[in-house]
Amino acid sequence: MIRHIVLIRFKPEVSEGHIAALFTELEEIRAQVPGILAITAGRSESPEKIERGYHHGFVVDFADWAALAAYQAHPDHQALGAKLVENAIGGLDGILVFDLPVSL
């Protein structure tokens, strides 16, 4: 399994409602791309408070690298990615992506 972790520093003027709508679009991609096992998205509730501005994020679990590649190439993912970049502080610099192979 591949765990795709994305952390985002949204611009201050981006509302929680708009962020929720973006995460709804993400969930809709699940039905479009085979191999997506789970999607979890939201705002950090960490008691440690060391998010360093990355207060929102999501995790997508993929069956394998091929499923992640299909997701990356999918036009709905590319459109959503462009919206995330547009709404992040510093554009792409406001987004952190980490892909982790996970053995179950």
MMTF fields as JSON, N, C-alpha, C and O atoms, coordinates in Angstrom:
{
  "mmtfVersion": "1.0.0",
  "mmtfProducer": "UNKNOWN",
  "numBonds": 415,
  "numAtoms": 416,
  "numGroups": 104,
  "numChains": 1,
  "numModels": 1,
  "chainsPerModel": [1],
  "groupsPerChain": [104],
  "chainIdList": ["A"],
  "bondAtomList": [4, 2, 8, 6, 12, 10, 16, 14, 20, 18, 24, 22, 28, 26, 32, 30, 36, 34, 40, 38, 44, 42, 48, 46, 52, 50, 56, 54, 60, 58, 64, 62, 68, 66, 72, 70, 76, 74, 80, 78, 84, 82, 88, 86, 92, 90, 96, 94, 100, 98, 104, 102, 108, 106, 112, 110, 116, 114, 120, 118, 124, 122, 128, 126, 132, 130, 136, 134, 140, 138, 144, 142, 148, 146, 152, 150, 156, 154, 160, 158, 164, 162, 168, 166, 172, 170, 176, 174, 180, 178, 184, 182, 188, 186, 192, 190, 196, 194, 200, 198, 204, 202, 208, 206, 212, 210, 216, 214, 220, 218, 224, 222, 228, 226, 232, 230, 236, 234, 240, 238, 244, 242, 248, 246, 252, 250, 256, 254, 260, 258, 264, 262, 268, 266, 272, 270, 276, 274, 280, 278, 284, 282, 288, 286, 292, 290, 296, 294, 300, 298, 304, 302, 308, 306, 312, 310, 316, 314, 320, 318, 324, 322, 328, 326, 332, 330, 336, 334, 340, 338, 344, 342, 348, 346, 352, 350, 356, 354, 360, 358, 364, 362, 368, 366, 372, 370, 376, 374, 380, 378, 384, 382, 388, 386, 392, 390, 396, 394, 400, 398, 404, 402, 408, 406, 412, 410],
  "bondOrderList": [1, 1, 1, 1, 1, 1, 1, 1, 1, 1, 1, 1, 1, 1, 1, 1, 1, 1, 1, 1, 1, 1, 1, 1, 1, 1, 1, 1, 1, 1, 1, 1, 1, 1, 1, 1, 1, 1, 1, 1, 1, 1, 1, 1, 1, 1, 1, 1, 1, 1, 1, 1, 1, 1, 1, 1, 1, 1, 1, 1, 1, 1, 1, 1, 1, 1, 1, 1, 1, 1, 1, 1, 1, 1, 1, 1, 1, 1, 1, 1, 1, 1, 1, 1, 1, 1, 1, 1, 1, 1, 1, 1, 1, 1, 1, 1, 1, 1, 1, 1, 1, 1, 1],
  "groupList": [{"groupName": "MET", "atomNameList": ["N", "CA", "C", "O"], "elementList": ["N", "C", "C", "O"], "formalChargeList": [0, 0, 0, 0], "bondAtomList": [1, 0, 2, 1, 3, 2], "bondOrderList": [1, 1, 2], "singleLetterCode": "M", "chemCompType": "L-PEPTIDE LINKING"}, {"groupName": "ILE", "atomNameList": ["N", "CA", "C", "O"], "elementList": ["N", "C", "C", "O"], "formalChargeList": [0, 0, 0, 0], "bondAtomList": [1, 0, 2, 1, 3, 2], "bondOrderList": [1, 1, 2], "singleLetterCode": "I", "chemCompType": "L-PEPTIDE LINKING"}, {"groupName": "ARG", "atomNameList": ["N", "CA", "C", "O"], "elementList": ["N", "C", "C", "O"], "formalChargeList": [0, 0, 0, 0], "bondAtomList": [1, 0, 2, 1, 3, 2], "bondOrderList": [1, 1, 2], "singleLetterCode": "R", "chemCompType": "L-PEPTIDE LINKING"}, {"groupName": "HIS", "atomNameList": ["N", "CA", "C", "O"], "elementList": ["N", "C", "C", "O"], "formalChargeList": [0, 0, 0, 0], "bondAtomList": [1, 0, 2, 1, 3, 2], "bondOrderList": [1, 1, 2], "singleLetterCode": "H", "chemCompType": "L-PEPTIDE LINKING"}, {"groupName": "VAL", "atomNameList": ["N", "CA", "C", "O"], "elementList": ["N", "C", "C", "O"], "formalChargeList": [0, 0, 0, 0], "bondAtomList": [1, 0, 2, 1, 3, 2], "bondOrderList": [1, 1, 2], "singleLetterCode": "V", "chemCompType": "L-PEPTIDE LINKING"}, {"groupName": "LEU", "atomNameList": ["N", "CA", "C", "O"], "elementList": ["N", "C", "C", "O"], "formalChargeList": [0, 0, 0, 0], "bondAtomList": [1, 0, 2, 1, 3, 2], "bondOrderList": [1, 1, 2], "singleLetterCode": "L", "chemCompType": "L-PEPTIDE LINKING"}, {"groupName": "PHE", "atomNameList": ["N", "CA", "C", "O"], "elementList": ["N", "C", "C", "O"], "formalChargeList": [0, 0, 0, 0], "bondAtomList": [1, 0, 2, 1, 3, 2], "bondOrderList": [1, 1, 2], "singleLetterCode": "F", "chemCompType": "L-PEPTIDE LINKING"}, {"groupName": "LYS", "atomNameList": ["N", "CA", "C", "O"], "elementList": ["N", "C", "C", "O"], "formalChargeList": [0, 0, 0, 0], "bondAtomList": [1, 0, 2, 1, 3, 2], "bondOrderList": [1, 1, 2], "singleLetterCode": "K", "chemCompType": "L-PEPTIDE LINKING"}, {"groupName": "PRO", "atomNameList": ["N", "CA", "C", "O"], "elementList": ["N", "C", "C", "O"], "formalChargeList": [0, 0, 0, 0], "bondAtomList": [1, 0, 2, 1, 3, 2], "bondOrderList": [1, 1, 2], "singleLetterCode": "P", "chemCompType": "L-PEPTIDE LINKING"}, {"groupName": "GLU", "atomNameList": ["N", "CA", "C", "O"], "elementList": ["N", "C", "C", "O"], "formalChargeList": [0, 0, 0, 0], "bondAtomList": [1, 0, 2, 1, 3, 2], "bondOrderList": [1, 1, 2], "singleLetterCode": "E", "chemCompType": "L-PEPTIDE LINKING"}, {"groupName": "SER", "atomNameList": ["N", "CA", "C", "O"], "elementList": ["N", "C", "C", "O"], "formalChargeList": [0, 0, 0, 0], "bondAtomList": [1, 0, 2, 1, 3, 2], "bondOrderList": [1, 1, 2], "singleLetterCode": "S", "chemCompType": "L-PEPTIDE LINKING"}, {"groupName": "GLY", "atomNameList": ["N", "CA", "C", "O"], "elementList": ["N", "C", "C", "O"], "formalChargeList": [0, 0, 0, 0], "bondAtomList": [1, 0, 2, 1, 3, 2], "bondOrderList": [1, 1, 2], "singleLetterCode": "G", "chemCompType": "PEPTIDE LINKING"}, {"groupName": "ALA", "atomNameList": ["N", "CA", "C", "O"], "elementList": ["N", "C", "C", "O"], "formalChargeList": [0, 0, 0, 0], "bondAtomList": [1, 0, 2, 1, 3, 2], "bondOrderList": [1, 1, 2], "singleLetterCode": "A", "chemCompType": "L-PEPTIDE LINKING"}, {"groupName": "THR", "atomNameList": ["N", "CA", "C", "O"], "elementList": ["N", "C", "C", "O"], "formalChargeList": [0, 0, 0, 0], "bondAtomList": [1, 0, 2, 1, 3, 2], "bondOrderList": [1, 1, 2], "singleLetterCode": "T", "chemCompType": "L-PEPTIDE LINKING"}, {"groupName": "GLN", "atomNameList": ["N", "CA", "C", "O"], "elementList": ["N", "C", "C", "O"], "formalChargeList": [0, 0, 0, 0], "bondAtomList": [1, 0, 2, 1, 3, 2], "bondOrderList": [1, 1, 2], "singleLetterCode": "Q", "chemCompType": "L-PEPTIDE LINKING"}, {"groupName": "TYR", "atomNameList": ["N", "CA", "C", "O"], "elementList": ["N", "C", "C", "O"], "formalChargeList": [0, 0, 0, 0], "bondAtomList": [1, 0, 2, 1, 3, 2], "bondOrderList": [1, 1, 2], "singleLetterCode": "Y", "chemCompType": "L-PEPTIDE LINKING"}, {"groupName": "ASP", "atomNameList": ["N", "CA", "C", "O"], "elementList": ["N", "C", "C", "O"], "formalChargeList": [0, 0, 0, 0], "bondAtomList": [1, 0, 2, 1, 3, 2], "bondOrderList": [1, 1, 2], "singleLetterCode": "D", "chemCompType": "L-PEPTIDE LINKING"}, {"groupName": "TRP", "atomNameList": ["N", "CA", "C", "O"], "elementList": ["N", "C", "C", "O"], "formalChargeList": [0, 0, 0, 0], "bondAtomList": [1, 0, 2, 1, 3, 2], "bondOrderList": [1, 1, 2], "singleLetterCode": "W", "chemCompType": "L-PEPTIDE LINKING"}, {"groupName": "ASN", "atomNameList": ["N", "CA", "C", "O"], "elementList": ["N", "C", "C", "O"], "formalChargeList": [0, 0, 0, 0], "bondAtomList": [1, 0, 2, 1, 3, 2], "bondOrderList": [1, 1, 2], "singleLetterCode": "N", "chemCompType": "L-PEPTIDE LINKING"}],
  "groupTypeList": [0, 1, 2, 3, 1, 4, 5, 1, 2, 6, 7, 8, 9, 4, 10, 9, 11, 3, 1, 12, 12, 5, 6, 13, 9, 5, 9, 9, 1, 2, 12, 14, 4, 8, 11, 1, 5, 12, 1, 13, 12, 11, 2, 10, 9, 10, 8, 9, 7, 1, 9, 2, 11, 15, 3, 3, 11, 6, 4, 4, 16, 6, 12, 16, 17, 12, 12, 5, 12, 12, 15, 14, 12, 3, 8, 16, 3, 14, 12, 5, 11, 12, 7, 5, 4, 9, 18, 12, 1, 11, 11, 5, 16, 11, 1, 5, 4, 6, 16, 5, 8, 4, 10, 5],
  "groupIdList": [1, 2, 3, 4, 5, 6, 7, 8, 9, 10, 11, 12, 13, 14, 15, 16, 17, 18, 19, 20, 21, 22, 23, 24, 25, 26, 27, 28, 29, 30, 31, 32, 33, 34, 35, 36, 37, 38, 39, 40, 41, 42, 43, 44, 45, 46, 47, 48, 49, 50, 51, 52, 53, 54, 55, 56, 57, 58, 59, 60, 61, 62, 63, 64, 65, 66, 67, 68, 69, 70, 71, 72, 73, 74, 75, 76, 77, 78, 79, 80, 81, 82, 83, 84, 85, 86, 87, 88, 89, 90, 91, 92, 93, 94, 95, 96, 97, 98, 99, 100, 101, 102, 103, 104],
  "secStructList": [7, 3, 3, 3, 3, 3, 3, 3, 7, 5, 7, 6, 6, 1, 7, 2, 2, 2, 2, 2, 2, 2, 2, 2, 2, 2, 2, 2, 2, 6, 6, 6, 1, 6, 6, 3, 3, 3, 3, 3, 3, 3, 3, 7, 7, 7, 6, 6, 7, 7, 7, 6, 6, 7, 7, 3, 3, 3, 3, 3, 3, 3, 1, 1, 2, 2, 2, 2, 2, 2, 2, 2, 2, 7, 2, 2, 2, 2, 2, 2, 2, 2, 2, 2, 2, 2, 2, 5, 6, 6, 4, 4, 4, 4, 3, 3, 3, 3, 3, 3, 3, 7, 7, 7],
  "xCoordList": [0.85, 0.0, 0.894, 1.975, 0.435, 1.132, 0.24, -0.924, 0.795, 0.071, 0.573, 1.737, -0.319, -0.035, -0.499, -1.697, 0.446, 0.154, 0.389, 1.463, -0.606, -0.503, -0.878, -1.963, 0.023, -0.226, -0.255, 0.549, -1.184, -1.4, -1.453, -2.104, -0.745, -0.854, -1.749, -1.277, -3.039, -3.962, -3.768, -3.388, -4.041, -4.007, -5.028, -6.069, -4.743, -5.657, -7.075, -8.032, -7.217, -8.547, -9.377, -10.548, -8.794, -9.537, -10.398, -9.882, -11.701, -12.627, -12.626, -12.247, -13.05, -13.194, -14.21, -14.067, -15.231, -16.222, -15.613, -15.931, -14.744, -14.081, -13.137, -13.057, -12.433, -11.534, -12.341, -11.935, -13.477, -14.336, -14.807, -14.888, -15.119, -15.549, -14.412, -14.652, -13.182, -12.036, -11.868, -11.591, -12.032, -11.898, -13.046, -12.863, -14.215, -15.318, -14.962, -15.254, -14.329, -13.866, -12.877, -12.907, -12.01, -11.046, -11.779, -11.432, -12.77, -13.533, -14.237, -14.381, -14.672, -15.348, -14.401, -14.845, -13.108, -12.123, -12.04, -11.698, -12.352, -12.27, -13.04, -12.57, -14.201, -15.02, -14.468, -14.857, -13.568, -13.031, -11.764, -11.454, -11.029, -9.708, -9.67, -9.767, -9.531, -9.406, -8.129, -7.114, -8.205, -7.026, -6.934, -6.004, -7.881, -7.92, -8.634, -9.792, -7.936, -8.49, -9.224, -10.246, -8.7, -9.312, -8.826, -7.721, -9.676, -9.322, -9.773, -10.91, -8.863, -9.185, -8.661, -7.499, -9.495, -9.085, -9.651, -10.694, -8.96, -9.482, -8.445, -7.371, -8.805, -7.973, -7.286, -7.874, -6.043, -5.3, -5.949, -6.404, -5.981, -6.451, -5.362, -5.645, -4.125, -2.991, -2.86, -2.834, -2.778, -2.553, -1.131, -0.854, -0.222, 1.162, 1.332, 2.274, 0.432, 0.434, 1.744, 2.24, 2.312, 3.543, 3.339, 4.213, 2.188, 1.866, 2.698, 2.807, 3.28, 4.097, 3.333, 3.884, 2.061, 1.228, 0.485, -0.419, 0.848, 0.154, -1.031, -0.967, -2.113, -3.257, -4.273, -5.165, -4.14, -5.062, -4.27, -3.125, -4.906, -4.239, -5.142, -6.29, -4.576, -5.324, -4.364, -3.179, -4.925, -4.198, -5.036, -6.238, -4.37, -5.025, -4.215, -3.008, -4.875, -4.224, -4.506, -5.656, -3.425, -3.511, -3.095, -2.277, -3.655, -3.312, -1.84, -1.179, -1.331, 0.046, 0.494, -0.259, 1.74, 2.293, 1.533, 1.386, 1.046, 0.285, -1.001, -1.387, -1.657, -2.876, -2.549, -3.302, -1.435, -1.008, -0.715, -1.096, -0.046, 0.264, -1.007, -1.086, -2.0, -3.274, -3.971, -4.555, -3.908, -4.479, -3.778, -4.432, -2.454, -1.695, -1.998, -2.011, -2.24, -2.505, -3.965, -4.28, -4.852, -6.285, -6.59, -6.095, -7.393, -7.685, -8.383, -8.159, -9.219, -9.879, -8.853, -8.963, -7.861, -6.795, -5.979, -5.642, -5.663, -4.868, -5.611, -5.002, -6.919, -7.723, -7.778, -7.633, -7.985, -8.015, -6.648, -6.553, -5.591, -4.241, -3.987, -3.375, -4.454, -4.29, -5.04, -4.548, -6.22, -6.987, -6.272, -6.247, -5.69, -4.959, -3.766, -3.525, -3.02, -1.865, -2.314, -1.669, -3.415, -3.949, -4.316, -4.191, -4.766, -5.241, -4.201, -4.47, -3.036, -1.991, -1.076, -0.833, -0.583, 0.382, 1.64, 2.26, 2.003, 3.195, 3.008, 3.987, 1.751, 1.507, 2.015, 1.701, 2.79, 3.298, 4.165, 4.253, 4.802, 5.618, 4.787, 5.337, 3.476, 2.602, 2.003, 1.071, 2.547, 2.039, 3.2, 4.241, 3.01, 4.014, 3.411, 2.319, 4.125, 3.649, 4.675, 5.881, 4.167, 5.026, 4.356, 3.235, 5.031, 4.483, 5.251, 6.474, 4.51, 5.109, 4.614, 3.417, 5.511, 5.091, 4.776, 5.551, 3.65, 3.205, 2.993, 2.29, 3.602, 3.378, 2.28, 2.319, 1.317, 0.202, 0.357, -0.479],
  "yCoordList": [-1.179, 0.0, 1.24, 1.24, 2.279, 3.562, 4.59, 4.764, 5.258, 6.316, 7.659, 8.019, 8.381, 9.677, 10.756, 10.915, 11.49, 12.483, 13.87, 14.148, 14.737, 16.092, 17.083, 16.999, 18.018, 19.075, 20.409, 20.645, 21.28, 22.528, 23.711, 23.665, 24.771, 26.049, 26.936, 27.562, 26.986, 27.806, 29.287, 29.664, 30.111, 31.562, 31.933, 31.285, 32.969, 33.341, 33.671, 33.468, 34.172, 34.562, 33.381, 33.554, 32.205, 31.026, 30.519, 30.164, 30.491, 30.115, 28.615, 27.827, 28.24, 26.816, 26.148, 24.974, 26.898, 26.359, 26.036, 25.009, 26.905, 26.661, 25.467, 24.647, 25.376, 24.237, 22.941, 21.945, 22.951, 21.768, 21.373, 20.186, 22.365, 22.076, 21.436, 20.53, 21.899, 21.292, 19.841, 18.965, 19.589, 18.226, 17.337, 16.129, 17.909, 17.153, 16.739, 15.618, 17.644, 17.291, 16.129, 15.233, 16.158, 15.074, 13.749, 12.743, 13.748, 12.524, 12.024, 10.816, 12.934, 12.532, 11.808, 10.994, 12.1, 11.431, 9.947, 9.118, 9.628, 8.229, 7.285, 6.185, 7.697, 6.86, 6.785, 5.911, 7.696, 7.777, 6.952, 6.559, 6.685, 6.071, 4.741, 4.726, 3.637, 2.343, 2.298, 2.901, 1.586, 1.419, 2.383, 2.291, 3.32, 4.189, 3.406, 3.019, 3.179, 2.399, 3.264, 2.854, 4.466, 5.342, 6.768, 6.998, 7.726, 9.14, 9.741, 9.551, 10.469, 11.2, 12.62, 12.806, 13.621, 15.011, 15.868, 15.551, 16.951, 17.866, 18.82, 19.013, 19.411, 20.395, 19.706, 18.854, 20.085, 19.512, 19.867, 20.992, 18.898, 19.111, 18.701, 18.294, 18.815, 18.375, 19.184, 20.414, 18.511, 19.232, 19.774, 20.636, 19.273, 19.737, 21.122, 21.839, 21.501, 22.83, 23.155, 24.277, 22.181, 22.447, 22.195, 21.643, 22.6, 22.402, 23.288, 23.006, 24.349, 25.287, 25.846, 26.024, 26.113, 26.708, 25.712, 26.095, 24.451, 23.414, 22.913, 21.856, 23.696, 23.383, 22.436, 21.924, 22.208, 21.319, 20.289, 20.517, 19.161, 18.146, 16.979, 16.919, 16.048, 14.824, 13.666, 13.841, 12.482, 11.236, 10.393, 10.212, 9.878, 8.953, 7.662, 7.673, 6.566, 5.254, 4.588, 4.462, 4.162, 3.504, 2.051, 1.707, 1.207, -0.213, -0.42, -1.303, 0.409, 0.235, 1.497, 2.461, 1.46, 2.616, 2.885, 4.042, 1.841, 2.023, 2.81, 3.643, 2.555, 3.296, 4.765, 5.654, 5.019, 6.407, 7.099, 8.254, 6.411, 6.989, 7.307, 8.34, 6.42, 6.66, 7.891, 8.686, 8.043, 9.208, 10.482, 11.478, 10.451, 11.637, 12.068, 13.262, 11.109, 11.415, 11.772, 12.312, 11.477, 11.688, 13.186, 13.975, 13.591, 15.017, 15.681, 16.865, 14.948, 15.541, 15.839, 16.85, 14.965, 15.225, 16.432, 17.281, 16.515, 17.643, 18.961, 19.971, 18.963, 20.174, 20.558, 21.732, 19.579, 19.857, 20.329, 21.262, 19.691, 20.111, 21.565, 22.292, 21.999, 23.398, 24.332, 25.411, 23.917, 24.724, 24.788, 25.839, 23.669, 23.672, 24.615, 25.393, 24.549, 25.436, 26.892, 27.743, 27.182, 28.544, 29.098, 30.299, 28.225, 28.663, 28.525, 28.888, 28.013, 27.814, 29.032, 29.706, 29.3, 30.378, 30.057, 29.01, 30.952, 30.729, 29.724, 29.252, 29.385, 28.409, 27.038, 26.543, 26.427, 25.081, 25.024, 23.981, 26.143, 26.174, 25.993, 25.694, 26.17, 26.001, 24.613, 24.39, 23.677, 22.306, 21.349, 21.468, 20.406, 19.39, 18.025, 17.707, 17.21, 15.881, 14.849, 15.026, 13.768, 12.69, 11.372, 11.121, 10.519, 9.206, 8.13, 8.027, 7.338, 6.368, 4.959, 4.695, 4.042, 2.651, 2.077, 2.255, 1.397, 0.855, -0.646, -1.09, -1.415, -2.872, -3.182, -2.732, -3.946, -4.293, -5.713, -6.186],
  "zCoordList": [0.0, 0.0, 0.0, 0.589, -0.658, -0.672, 0.025, -0.337, 1.015, 1.728, 1.198, 1.376, 0.551, -0.075, 0.903, 1.134, 1.47, 2.505, 1.923, 1.39, 2.022, 1.482, 2.585, 3.16, 2.875, 3.852, 3.114, 2.212, 3.501, 2.771, 3.734, 4.778, 3.346, 4.051, 3.185, 2.236, 3.515, 2.743, 3.058, 4.167, 2.049, 2.24, 3.316, 3.426, 4.111, 5.201, 4.736, 5.483, 3.521, 3.05, 2.534, 2.199, 2.468, 2.012, 3.171, 4.23, 2.959, 4.034, 4.281, 3.415, 5.464, 5.794, 4.863, 4.521, 4.459, 3.535, 2.177, 1.578, 1.696, 0.413, 0.516, -0.399, 1.624, 1.85, 1.877, 1.279, 2.563, 2.617, 1.221, 0.905, 0.382, -0.989, -1.791, -2.589, -1.583, -2.254, -1.808, -2.628, -0.525, -0.02, -0.505, -0.655, -0.749, -1.34, -2.761, -3.176, -3.509, -4.859, -4.802, -5.645, -3.809, -3.64, -3.434, -4.053, -2.584, -2.304, -3.564, -3.752, -4.42, -5.655, -6.619, -7.429, -6.532, -7.389, -7.037, -7.88, -5.803, -5.353, -6.272, -6.564, -6.722, -7.593, -9.017, -9.792, -9.357, -10.715, -10.915, -12.04, -9.834, -9.954, -9.196, -7.968, -9.91, -9.233, -8.383, -8.731, -7.285, -6.438, -5.286, -4.484, -5.175, -3.994, -2.9, -3.054, -1.805, -0.694, 0.321, 0.871, 0.57, 1.579, 1.37, 0.879, 1.752, 1.738, 3.059, 3.489, 3.696, 4.911, 4.739, 4.375, 4.995, 4.812, 5.929, 6.5, 6.235, 7.238, 7.787, 7.217, 8.916, 9.611, 10.783, 11.45, 11.022, 12.142, 13.47, 13.681, 14.346, 15.713, 16.697, 17.823, 16.258, 17.061, 18.354, 18.312, 19.487, 20.738, 20.836, 21.669, 19.984, 20.018, 19.4, 19.739, 18.499, 17.877, 17.16, 17.261, 16.434, 15.69, 14.195, 13.526, 13.682, 12.275, 11.35, 10.157, 11.888, 11.111, 9.913, 8.827, 10.142, 9.106, 8.236, 7.493, 8.317, 7.551, 8.378, 9.004, 8.365, 9.216, 8.565, 9.241, 7.271, 6.565, 5.777, 5.388, 5.555, 4.754, 4.483, 4.923, 3.737, 3.456, 3.244, 2.96, 3.395, 3.184, 2.234, 2.431, 1.194, 0.283, 0.315, 0.072, 0.611, 0.597, -0.742, -1.161, -1.408, -2.709, -2.576, -1.723, -3.412, -3.396, -3.75, -3.203, -4.676, -5.138, -5.885, -6.019, -6.365, -7.085, -8.375, -8.769, -9.043, -10.284, -10.034, -10.854, -8.921, -8.588, -8.305, -8.701, -7.625, -7.379, -8.702, -8.892, -9.616, -10.921, -11.709, -12.373, -11.635, -12.319, -11.733, -12.47, -10.427, -9.737, -10.192, -10.501, -10.234, -10.622, -12.052, -12.353, -12.928, -14.329, -14.603, -15.663, -13.664, -13.888, -14.011, -13.207, -14.997, -15.19, -14.001, -13.746, -13.273, -12.098, -11.0, -10.307, -10.842, -9.871, -10.304, -9.48, -11.578, -12.056, -11.877, -11.522, -12.118, -11.918, -10.445, -10.103, -9.576, -8.14, -7.667, -6.869, -8.152, -7.779, -8.124, -7.341, -9.293, -9.689, -8.728, -8.399, -8.283, -7.323, -5.976, -5.335, -5.546, -4.277, -4.356, -3.434, -5.45, -5.636, -5.638, -5.025, -6.323, -6.404, -5.026, -4.782, -4.132, -2.816, -1.707, -0.562, -2.027, -1.02, -0.944, -1.946, 0.236, 0.432, -0.384, -0.196, -1.277, -2.091, -3.208, -3.786, -3.526, -4.582, -4.19, -3.108, -5.052, -4.793, -3.534, -2.887, -3.189, -1.963, -0.698, 0.362, -0.794, 0.356, 0.471, 1.242, -0.305, -0.293, -0.091, -0.737, 0.808, 1.096, 0.79, 1.261, -0.007, -0.384, 0.071, -0.104, 0.657, 1.165, 0.839, 1.28, 0.068, -0.285, 0.467, 0.366, 1.216, 2.114, 1.806, 1.924, 1.411, 1.272, 2.655, 3.595, 2.776, 4.051, 3.889, 2.981, 4.768, 4.782, 5.784, 6.929, 5.344, 6.246, 6.761, 7.531]
}
